[in-house]
Amino acid sequence: MPRSFNFSAGPAALPTPVLERAQAELLDYQGSGMSMMEMSHRGSHFVEVAERAEATLRGLLAVPDHYKVLFLQGGATQQFAAVPLNLCAAGASVDYVDTGSWSTKAIKEAGKFASVNVAASSKEDAYSHIPAPDRWQRSRDAAYLHVCSNETIGGLQFHAFPDTGDVPLVADMSSDFLARPLDVEQFGVIYAGAQKNVAPSGLTIVIVREDLLDRARAPIPSMLEWSVHAAAGSMSNTPATFPWYVAGLVFEWLVAQGGLAGIQAQNLAKSSALYSAIDNSNFYRCPVVEADRSIMNVPFTLADEVRDKDFLAGAEARGLHGLKGHRSVGGMRASIYNAVGQDAVDALVDYMREFEREHAG
């Protein structure tokens, strides 16, 4: 059976070569007679896999030595609580920029542990843009400033990040992690759920500057404290071994794509083709202003929402899956993560044009 084109927002598409490698090693990892899913995380096979994965990730992002890379469980949503617990005292002031659904969730969770100042929000404009940084109303004594680099649901993305000076910049990068080159030293903390661009669900990557590891309030649960995981090499409890292993394979695949510059070029070509199809049509519309559009998640609506069900049914029949927009906003959404190829985008664009010809007017 041919592979479908998977536009799901997550768990999302994984590179075919990675799936084939995992399949080949599933029952017998390198002559061990065991699957990677069966091995002890303390055993030599997995320790080597874990160390190689971290080293490859550090190479891809040029992660400086004074940053720790953590491979954790709990999803990025768990980090919504971990961020304030690790970076500020109870009741301290923290700044958040609200650009959509995931920013809102992070703000709500942080409000349980800190005094949240929403420095800027585009909620009144239906999250159609990212507020200009020169208009942000930041606190004088904020412990950190938090942004969501790419809103999966709304399709907004930061294409540049502000200079926050001595205030640590914290970014939820769940849906655009490893989609483009990045200056890690701009950030105090980067965190990302793996199920978009990296691995199966169950793994979360946290990159944190070492000098921030001593800011955690006391007491907090050990599994939420970054310094605990840093000291234990992310093995203070049994980690998500299979997703960690797959992540390592994805990192190696990215190296083969020309690194992050190479994958960025592919992502720009894909998103440009899809946005052009939308913008050059009177039948489709993207609700996000052009300057802030995501290269990962492309939301669009039809001229007549009555046609939505027909559009989705036709897409499914052609092997184009996962295009239904999030229930909170409706419409359509094509998530074109790293592993979604140009052939998938071309097939979607061809279908969109065919559907428009049949139903416009």
N, C-alpha and C positions, 0 to 999 in steps of 0.2 A: 504494500500500500504506500503511495507517495506521501511524503511529509506535507502537512498542512502549513499554511502561512499563519503564524501565530502573532496577533497584534494585542494580546492580553497585557494588561497593566501590571500583572504579577500575581502569582508566580508566572514568570515570563519565559520567552524563548531562550534556549541555550544553544551555543554553537554546535552544529552537527559533528564536527571533528571531536569535540569534547565528549559528546554523548557516545560516539563510537568508541573512543578510548575508554571511557568508563564502562561501557558494555563489555569490551574485550577483557577488562580486568576485574569484572564484577565477581566472578566465582573464584578466581585465583590471582591475587595481586603479586606479581613478580615472583612466581614460584613458591609462594608461602603456603598455598593450599587453602587459603582463607580469603574471604572478601574483605575489602577495606571497612565495610560496615560491621564486621565481626571482631576487628582487632582492638587490642588494648591501646588506649591513647598514650600509655606509658611505654609501649613497645617500640623497638627500634624502627620498624617500618613506618609507623605513623609519625614518630618524632621527626624522621627524615622528611616525610611529606609536609609536615607543619612548618619546619624550618625553611624548606625550599619555597613553599608558598609565600611566607613572609618576606623572604629575600627577593623573590620576583616582584612582589607588590611594591616593596621599597624601591626597587629599580625603576619600575614603571612610573611611579610618582616622584621619584627623587626625594624620598622621605628623609629628612635630616636625622642624624644620629640622636639628637636630643628630643626626639618624639618616640613614644611607645605605640606599637601597633597591636591592638587587641582583637582576638577572634572570639566573640561572645554569643550567648543565646539571648532570647527574650525579645528580639525584634527591635526596630528603631523606636517603636512606641514605648518600650520599656526605658529607652534612653531619655524620653521626655521627662521622666522623673529623675533619672540618674544625673542629668546635666545640672539642675540646681542643687541636688544633694552633694555633688562632688565639687561644685564651684563657688558656693556661697553659704553664708550663715543663714539661719532661719530668719525670715523677714527682711533680708537684704533686698536691695533694689536690683532688678534685672530688666534689660531692654529686649523686646521682641518686635520683629517686623512681621505684620500679618499680610500674607499674600494669597491665602486660600485655605482649603480644608485642613491640610496638615499643619500649617502654622497655627490655625485655630486650636487644634487638638493639643499642640505643644504648649500653647499659652494657657489653656485650661489646666493642664497637668502641672505646669510650673507654678501656677497660682496657689497650689496646695502647699508649696514649700518656700515661696519667696514673694516679694512684692513686685508684681509684673507691671511694667510700663510699656504699653503698646506704642512704640515710637512712631509707627506709621502703619496705615492700613488702606487697602484699596477696596474694602468691603462695599462701600457705598457705590462704587462703580462696577459692582458685580465681579470683582477681581479680574478686571480686563487688562490690568497693567500693574507694574511694580512702582510704588511711589518713589519719586526722585530722592536720592540720598540727602541732597542739600535741604530737603524739607522735613527730614526726620526730626522728631522732638525727643532727643536722647536725654537720659538722666545724667546728672553730674557725677554720681557715685555708683553707676551700674557695675555689678560684678562681671558682667559679660553682655554681649549683644548677640542675639540668636536670629538666624535666617533659615528659611527652607530654600535651598538653592534651586530646586525644581519642583513645582507643584504638580504632582501626578494627575490629579483630577482636573484642575483648571488649565493646565498647559502653559504656565508661566515659568520663566527661567532667568536667573541672574546670569548675564553674560559678562559682567564685571562685578567685583566685590569692593566694598568701601574700605578705606583705610580707617581702622578703628583705634589707632594709636596704642595706648597701653591697655585698652580694654580688650580682653580676649574675644575674638570673633568665633562663634560656634555655628556650625552649619550642619543641618540635616541634608545629606546628599543621597538619600536612598534611591532616587530615580534618575540621577545622572552621574553617579559615581563611576569613574573610569571611562567616561564618554568623551573626555577632552583633557588636554594638559592642564595642570593646576600648580600654583605656587603654594605648597603646603604651609610655608612659613607665614602666609597671610592669616592663618587660622590658629586659634588655640586648640580647638577640638573640631574634628570631622567625624560624623557617624553616619552609617548607612546600612539599612537592611539589604541582604544579599540577593533577594529573590527577583530583582529587576535586571541587573547587569552582571551578576557575579556567580550565583550558585542557586541550588534549591533553597526553599525557605527553611529557616531554622538557624541561620547564621547572621550575626551583625558584626560589622567591622567598626572599630573605634580607633581613631588616630588622635593621640593627645600629647600635648607638649609636656615634657617631664616636670617642669617647674609648677604646673598646675595640679600635680598629683597630691600635693600636701594641703590642698584647700578643702578637702571633704569635711563636712561637719561630723560631729560624733554625738550619739552613735547612729550609724545607718546600716542597713542589711549588708552583710559582706558581699553578697552576689551583685550588689549595685555599686560597690566601691571600686573604682578603676585601679587604685593602687594595689588592691588585693590581687586583681587579675594580672597586673603588670609584674608583680613580684613572682607570680607563679607561672609566667609564660602562657597565660590564658588557659591554664590547666588546674585551677584551684578546685574545679569540679570537672566531671566528664564533659568535654566540649562536644559540639555538633561535628563529629568526626567526618562523616560522609560529605556534608556540604563544604567543610574545610578542604577536603581532598578535591572536590570538584572545583572549588574556587581556585586552587592551585593550577588546575588544568586550564581554567579560563584565563588566568594571568599569563600562562605560557602561550595560549592562543593569541592573546593581545600583543605579546611581543612579536609573534609571527605576522601580525597585521601591520607592523611598522610602529608599534607602541601607541601611545595615546595621540600623537600627532597623526598617525596613520588612521586610527579609528575615528578621530574627529573629522577627517576629510570625508570618510565614508558617511558619517552621520549628517554632515552638512549637505552632501549630495542627495541623500535620501529625503531629508526634511525639505530641501529646496524644491524637489520634484513634487512632493505632496502639497506644500503650500501653494505652489504655482498652479496646480490643478484646481485648488480651492479658489484662489484669488482671480483666476481667469474664467470663472464661472459665475453665472447669475443664480445658479441652483444651490450652491454650497456656500457656507460662510464660516469663518473662524472668528470667535468672539474676542480673541486676544490681540492687542495692538501689536503691530509688526515688530517693533523693537524689542519686545519682551517675550516673543514666542519661543516655546521650548523646541529643541531639536530631538527630544525624546518622546513627548506625549503631545499629539496633535488632535485637539478637539475640533469638531465641526458639526454644523447643523444643516439640515435640508431646508429648502424654501418652504416646504409643507411638511410639518411633522407627522401628518397622517401617513406619509410614505415611509416612515421610519421602519416599521415592521417589514414592509416589502423589501426595503434596502438590506436589512440585516438577513432576511431569509435568502435573498439572492446571493449575498456575500458568503453565507455558510455553504450554500450549494456549490460555490466555486472554490471552497477550501480556504476562505478568508475568515478566520475566526477571531473572536475577542474584540469586535468593533463597537459593541454597545457602550454608550457613555455611562459614566457613573450615575447611580440612581439619584444622587443629589442634584445633578445638573441636566441629565438627559442627553439627547442627541447622540453623536458618535464620538469615538476617541480611538485613534490609531496610535498604539505605543510602539515606537520603532527603535527599540533598544539596540545595543551593539550587535546582538546576534540575529537581528532581523535584517535580511539582506536587501540589496537593491532590487532583486527580482521580486521580492514580496511587495515592495512599494510600487514597482511598475505594474504588477498584477492588480493591485488595489486601484491605482490611477486609471487603468484601462477599464476596470469595472465601473468606477465612478462616472466616467465619460459615457459608457454604454447605458448606465441607468438614467443619466441625465437626458440622453437622446430619446429614451423611451417615455420619460415621464415629465419632461419640462413642457411648458406652454399650456 
